[in-house]
Amino acid sequence: MTSSSLSYPPGIAAFPHRGLVGIAGLAPHETLFLLDEAEQWVEFNRLPQKRDDRLSGLTIINAFFENSTRTLLSFEIAGKRLGADVVNMHVAQSSVKKGETLIDTAMTLNAMNADAIVIRHASSGAVQLIADKVDCPVLNAGDGQHEHPTQALLDALTIRSARGAINGLTVTICGDILHSRVARSNILCLSSLGAEIRVCAPPALMPAGIDAMGAEVFHDFNEALDGADVVMMLRLQLERMQGEFIPSPREYRHLFGLTAERLERSKPDALIMHPGPMNRGVEIDSDVADLAERSQITRQVEMGLAIRMACLDVLTRKVRGIEGWT
């Protein structure tokens, strides 16, 4: 593992934010601080005994208003490995189904005196709305088409662990950019750390103005792959689509699917990434997704756990009375 070797301001000045609602607004050194904090948990999670009690006595609520498997599981394991009491709130079991407003839900969660709340919601801005109404740190586990900050952080940690640094790398992100909060957070995160970002999608799946975020726009996947150091594929988010965005999955694969032949256009050691879940045979072929040494897809899951442990640790230091953080 390679850390950034930066010298950070002491205590809470290293990461002065009460919560983590998005990558937007984070200074590069604050992002690197979280990556460096996660390094210890990467090694910790490889030990036979994986228990640290620094969050003992704290309660973390995972409020997932949108279905999730890997993100919810990752946050749950992260909290439990740090010794916290973790409560998962699923939308199907919540009063939201009975017509409760989001603000009422926020007030209810706040009244439970949780020490941190992790929120996933289908509407952009919902996490910020709740964060403004509660007294504890809030972590965004994905809100609509807005952001997914811990995914961007884990992707940055994955790239840095494999390449030693992010500055100067060319990262190609291809897929359903329009509906992807992962793409937005990654553009913000990786570009702030010095990477050149290319985004590639059919015109119907490319949001207007995304070049203003610092990404170079492509509609020809072959061209977008030329000389890339990292290739990050995104799935088609059919659940967010109304109308015809692509002719067919088969046609989409022909133009925008990552095949072994197409991968040859990137650098010989280019990393292959995907936030999951994957649609094998659509945006990525199995022989590419499982390519030894180059595929980082399972490594991303490992780094995600470390990042979420780091975020929970850092954001609860004030409530725990850690010196320099109160």
C-alpha positions as a printed NumPy array, in Angstrom:
array([[  0.   ,   0.   ,   0.   ],
       [  1.203,   3.462,  -0.82 ],
       [  0.037,   6.409,   1.254],
       [  0.07 ,   9.983,   0.109],
       [  2.785,  10.966,   2.626],
       [  1.007,  14.286,   3.164],
       [  1.275,  16.273,   6.359],
       [ -2.255,  17.067,   7.503],
       [ -3.509,  19.825,   9.781],
       [ -3.855,  18.544,  13.352],
       [ -7.06 ,  17.   ,  14.662],
       [-10.408,  17.938,  13.23 ],
       [ -8.798,  20.426,  10.824],
       [ -7.682,  17.432,   8.754],
       [-11.343,  16.659,   8.002],
       [-13.598,  19.404,   9.368],
       [-16.857,  18.179,   7.824],
       [-19.621,  16.904,  10.107],
       [-20.732,  14.299,   7.586],
       [-20.009,  12.961,   4.102],
       [-22.826,  13.915,   1.752],
       [-20.696,  14.16 ,  -1.381],
       [-17.236,  14.505,  -2.865],
       [-18.135,  18.002,  -4.048],
       [-16.775,  20.424,  -1.486],
       [-13.908,  18.213,  -0.329],
       [-10.402,  19.597,  -0.735],
       [ -7.9  ,  17.152,  -2.291],
       [ -6.028,  16.825,   1.005],
       [ -9.289,  15.907,   2.777],
       [ -9.926,  13.152,   0.256],
       [ -6.365,  11.898,   0.657],
       [ -6.771,  11.995,   4.435],
       [ -9.688,   9.556,   4.191],
       [ -7.714,   7.311,   1.832],
       [ -4.767,   7.269,   4.215],
       [ -7.045,   6.551,   7.174],
       [ -8.457,   3.574,   5.266],
       [ -5.023,   1.996,   4.775],
       [ -4.947,   0.612,   8.317],
       [ -8.32 ,  -1.055,   7.831],
       [ -7.235,  -2.778,   4.611],
       [ -4.57 ,  -4.629,   6.581],
       [ -6.836,  -5.075,   9.617],
       [ -9.524,  -6.804,   7.535],
       [ -7.001,  -9.397,   6.386],
       [ -6.274, -10.525,   9.948],
       [ -7.855, -13.695,  11.405],
       [ -9.391, -11.646,  14.236],
       [-11.275,  -8.618,  12.884],
       [-12.628,  -6.785,  15.918],
       [-11.896,  -3.259,  17.083],
       [-13.99 ,  -1.716,  19.845],
       [-13.394,   1.974,  19.236],
       [-17.08 ,   2.513,  18.389],
       [-18.334,   0.408,  21.287],
       [-21.475,   1.943,  22.77 ],
       [-22.296,   3.914,  19.62 ],
       [-25.371,   3.261,  17.495],
       [-25.273,   3.477,  13.703],
       [-28.482,   3.406,  11.664],
       [-28.307,   2.252,   8.054],
       [-31.435,   3.84 ,   6.572],
       [-31.781,   2.413,   3.076],
       [-34.803,   3.815,   1.267],
       [-33.512,   2.184,  -1.924],
       [-32.632,  -1.467,  -2.391],
       [-28.996,  -2.438,  -1.998],
       [-27.021,  -5.562,  -1.267],
       [-23.285,  -4.891,  -1.379],
       [-23.359,  -1.308,  -0.07 ],
       [-25.652,  -2.139,   2.855],
       [-23.635,  -5.242,   3.731],
       [-20.387,  -3.282,   3.516],
       [-21.605,  -0.554,   5.872],
       [-23.06 ,  -3.124,   8.269],
       [-19.828,  -5.102,   8.475],
       [-17.818,  -1.881,   8.78 ],
       [-19.836,  -0.71 ,  11.77 ],
       [-19.782,  -4.085,  13.497],
       [-16.051,  -4.588,  13.041],
       [-15.553,  -1.26 ,  14.805],
       [-17.701,  -2.437,  17.698],
       [-20.812,  -0.321,  17.069],
       [-24.425,  -1.377,  17.474],
       [-25.737,  -1.403,  13.886],
       [-29.416,  -1.188,  12.993],
       [-30.559,  -1.675,   9.398],
       [-33.764,   0.088,   8.356],
       [-35.233,  -1.292,   5.141],
       [-37.744,   0.727,   3.139],
       [-40.229,  -2.156,   3.001],
       [-40.378,  -2.138,   6.806],
       [-40.504,   1.63 ,   7.274],
       [-43.312,   4.119,   7.745],
       [-42.33 ,   5.71 ,   4.433],
       [-44.498,   3.042,   2.821],
       [-47.377,   4.354,   4.923],
       [-47.008,   7.892,   3.601],
       [-44.599,   9.419,   6.124],
       [-42.684,  12.362,   4.662],
       [-38.914,  12.336,   4.442],
       [-38.701,  15.193,   6.959],
       [-40.855,  13.255,   9.422],
       [-38.598,  10.262,   8.959],
       [-35.537,  12.446,   9.575],
       [-37.062,  13.793,  12.781],
       [-37.891,  10.256,  13.921],
       [-34.34 ,   9.069,  13.268],
       [-32.975,  12.096,  15.106],
       [-35.151,  11.394,  18.137],
       [-33.513,   7.968,  18.426],
       [-30.193,   9.691,  19.23 ],
       [-28.143,   7.7  ,  16.751],
       [-24.439,   8.504,  16.612],
       [-24.259,   8.233,  12.809],
       [-26.782,   7.61 ,  10.049],
       [-25.957,   6.05 ,   6.683],
       [-28.572,   6.893,   4.052],
       [-29.355,   5.576,   0.601],
       [-32.256,   7.156,  -1.27 ],
       [-33.622,   7.169,  -4.808],
       [-34.052,  10.965,  -4.894],
       [-31.169,  13.353,  -5.481],
       [-30.775,  15.721,  -2.541],
       [-32.644,  13.524,  -0.064],
       [-29.515,  12.791,   1.946],
       [-28.696,  16.49 ,   2.322],
       [-32.26 ,  17.176,   3.432],
       [-31.978,  14.589,   6.201],
       [-28.475,  15.738,   7.128],
       [-29.844,  19.236,   7.692],
       [-32.476,  17.905,  10.11 ],
       [-30.434,  15.588,  12.34 ],
       [-27.809,  16.208,  14.991],
       [-25.401,  13.385,  14.117],
       [-23.045,  12.737,  11.174],
       [-24.722,  11.543,   7.973],
       [-22.991,   9.436,   5.326],
       [-24.364,   9.311,   1.801],
       [-24.636,   5.745,   0.506],
       [-26.058,   6.979,  -2.796],
       [-28.82 ,   9.489,  -3.564],
       [-30.587,   9.41 ,  -6.905],
       [-28.37 ,  10.6  ,  -9.732],
       [-26.441,  12.936,  -7.43 ],
       [-23.499,  11.268,  -5.662],
       [-22.107,   8.085,  -4.142],
       [-19.04 ,   9.402,  -2.294],
       [-17.797,   6.23 ,  -0.602],
       [-17.834,   4.429,  -3.969],
       [-15.583,   7.115,  -5.442],
       [-13.285,   6.922,  -2.427],
       [-12.999,   3.14 ,  -2.635],
       [-12.312,   3.378,  -6.358],
       [ -9.567,   5.933,  -5.684],
       [ -8.086,   3.69 ,  -3.   ],
       [ -8.195,   0.713,  -5.372],
       [ -6.374,   2.629,  -8.105],
       [ -3.799,   4.036,  -5.704],
       [ -3.088,   0.628,  -4.169],
       [ -2.469,  -0.834,  -7.621],
       [ -0.578,   2.071,  -9.196],
       [  0.912,   3.925,  -6.234],
       [ -0.6  ,   7.263,  -7.278],
       [ -3.559,   8.705,  -9.168],
       [ -2.003,  11.9  , -10.482],
       [ -1.308,  11.704, -14.222],
       [ -3.417,   8.609, -14.931],
       [ -6.014,   8.48 , -17.696],
       [ -9.306,   6.988, -16.508],
       [-12.019,   6.024, -18.99 ],
       [-15.533,   5.643, -17.574],
       [-17.995,   4.032, -19.969],
       [-21.663,   3.183, -19.671],
       [-24.841,   4.798, -18.447],
       [-23.278,   8.114, -17.438],
       [-26.642,   9.901, -17.43 ],
       [-28.086,   7.974, -14.496],
       [-24.82 ,   7.248, -12.68 ],
       [-24.078,   8.873,  -9.337],
       [-20.938,   6.72 ,  -9.309],
       [-19.677,   8.464, -12.455],
       [-20.306,  11.902, -10.99 ],
       [-18.534,  11.17 ,  -7.727],
       [-15.625,   9.544,  -9.523],
       [-15.197,  12.476, -11.911],
       [-15.068,  14.856,  -8.944],
       [-12.8  ,  12.647,  -6.858],
       [-10.295,  11.388,  -9.406],
       [ -9.947,  14.676, -11.292],
       [ -9.261,  16.499,  -8.014],
       [ -6.423,  14.028,  -7.431],
       [ -4.858,  14.76 , -10.813],
       [ -6.336,  12.12 , -13.119],
       [ -7.516,  12.821, -16.661],
       [-11.128,  11.63 , -16.931],
       [-12.798,  10.459, -20.119],
       [-16.502,   9.59 , -20.184],
       [-18.058,   7.545, -22.951],
       [-21.697,   6.711, -23.642],
       [-24.331,   6.835, -26.37 ],
       [-25.593,  10.425, -26.822],
       [-28.871,   9.546, -25.08 ],
       [-26.975,   8.388, -21.985],
       [-24.557,  11.321, -21.764],
       [-25.731,  14.189, -19.528],
       [-25.488,  17.696, -20.917],
       [-22.734,  19.816, -19.443],
       [-20.725,  16.988, -17.926],
       [-17.607,  18.396, -19.576],
       [-17.933,  21.318, -17.142],
       [-17.053,  18.858, -14.38 ],
       [-13.657,  18.338, -16.004],
       [-14.346,  15.211, -18.055],
       [-13.605,  14.768, -21.751],
       [-16.661,  13.461, -23.604],
       [-16.52 ,  10.568, -26.1  ],
       [-19.194,   8.664, -28.005],
       [-16.712,   6.296, -29.696],
       [-15.594,   3.717, -27.12 ],
       [-12.572,   2.634, -29.135],
       [-11.304,   6.204, -29.202],
       [-11.986,   6.669, -25.476],
       [ -9.91 ,   3.574, -24.675],
       [ -6.748,   4.639, -26.502],
       [ -3.927,   4.745, -23.971],
       [ -6.189,   4.488, -20.912],
       [ -4.611,   3.462, -17.58 ],
       [ -7.943,   2.555, -15.987],
       [-11.173,   1.359, -17.612],
       [-14.259,   1.654, -15.428],
       [-17.446,   0.125, -16.759],
       [-20.96 ,   1.039, -15.622],
       [-24.139,  -0.959, -15.995],
       [-27.253,   0.182, -17.809],
       [-29.603,   1.402, -15.064],
       [-32.763,   0.179, -16.721],
       [-34.772,   0.811, -13.543],
       [-34.158,   4.557, -13.975],
       [-34.989,   4.63 , -17.682],
       [-38.335,   5.581, -19.154],
       [-38.388,   5.291, -22.908],
       [-35.881,   3.972, -25.424],
       [-32.309,   4.925, -24.534],
       [-30.605,   2.109, -26.455],
       [-31.722,   0.03 , -29.465],
       [-31.077,  -3.289, -27.684],
       [-28.608,  -4.85 , -25.194],
       [-26.983,  -6.686, -28.1  ],
       [-26.411,  -3.499, -30.082],
       [-25.182,  -1.758, -26.944],
       [-22.592,  -4.486, -26.341],
       [-21.439,  -4.201, -29.938],
       [-20.712,  -0.489, -29.556],
       [-19.959,  -0.027, -25.847],
       [-19.204,  -3.443, -24.364],
       [-15.709,  -4.109, -22.997],
       [-14.398,  -7.14 , -24.864],
       [-10.912,  -8.608, -24.815],
       [-10.3  ,  -7.298, -28.326],
       [-11.44 ,  -3.788, -27.447],
       [ -9.399,  -3.776, -24.23 ],
       [ -6.222,  -4.025, -26.318],
       [ -6.649,  -0.359, -27.218],
       [ -5.89 ,   0.619, -23.627],
       [ -2.465,   0.322, -22.017],
       [ -1.18 ,  -3.261, -21.673],
       [ -1.505,  -3.105, -17.878],
       [ -4.718,  -1.064, -17.731],
       [ -6.856,  -1.75 , -14.666],
       [-10.407,  -3.038, -15.163],
       [-13.048,  -1.788, -12.739],
       [-16.798,  -2.023, -12.203],
       [-18.846,  -0.824,  -9.2  ],
       [-21.309,  -3.7  ,  -9.574],
       [-23.659,  -5.279, -10.063],
       [-22.334,  -6.394, -13.444],
       [-24.363,  -7.334, -16.478],
       [-21.923,  -9.854, -17.925],
       [-22.139, -10.053, -21.664],
       [-23.631,  -6.571, -21.943],
       [-21.246,  -3.854, -20.703],
       [-18.422,  -6.278, -19.932],
       [-17.497,  -9.782, -21.054],
       [-16.737, -12.412, -18.434],
       [-13.234, -13.108, -19.722],
       [-12.42 ,  -9.427, -19.184],
       [-14.168,  -9.085, -15.819],
       [-12.22 , -12.078, -14.511],
       [ -8.877, -11.193, -16.078],
       [ -6.14 , -12.14 , -13.609],
       [ -3.876,  -9.345, -12.328],
       [ -5.782,  -6.616, -14.174],
       [ -9.363,  -6.922, -12.954],
       [ -9.828,  -4.952,  -9.722],
       [-13.512,  -5.728,  -9.255],
       [-13.193,  -7.899,  -6.151],
       [-10.46 ,  -5.595,  -4.829],
       [-12.959,  -2.741,  -5.035],
       [-15.221,  -4.616,  -2.633],
       [-12.326,  -5.098,  -0.209],
       [-11.364,  -1.431,  -0.407],
       [-14.988,  -0.416,   0.09 ],
       [-15.088,  -2.027,   3.503],
       [-11.888,  -0.248,   4.541],
       [-13.139,   3.135,   3.296],
       [-16.437,   2.793,   5.153],
       [-14.648,   1.847,   8.351],
       [-12.427,   4.899,   7.971],
       [-15.394,   7.213,   7.389],
       [-17.294,   5.889,  10.407],
       [-14.185,   6.225,  12.561],
       [-13.359,   9.77 ,  11.446],
       [-16.911,  11.128,  11.579],
       [-17.581,   9.82 ,  15.096],
       [-14.364,  11.116,  16.675],
       [-16.096,  14.237,  17.976],
       [-18.848,  12.323,  19.764],
       [-16.223,   9.974,  21.208],
       [-14.294,  12.911,  22.601],
       [-11.072,  12.121,  20.742],
       [ -8.426,  14.701,  21.527],
       [ -8.248,  17.369,  18.843],
       [-11.658,  16.41 ,  17.436],
       [-13.968,  17.907,  20.037]])
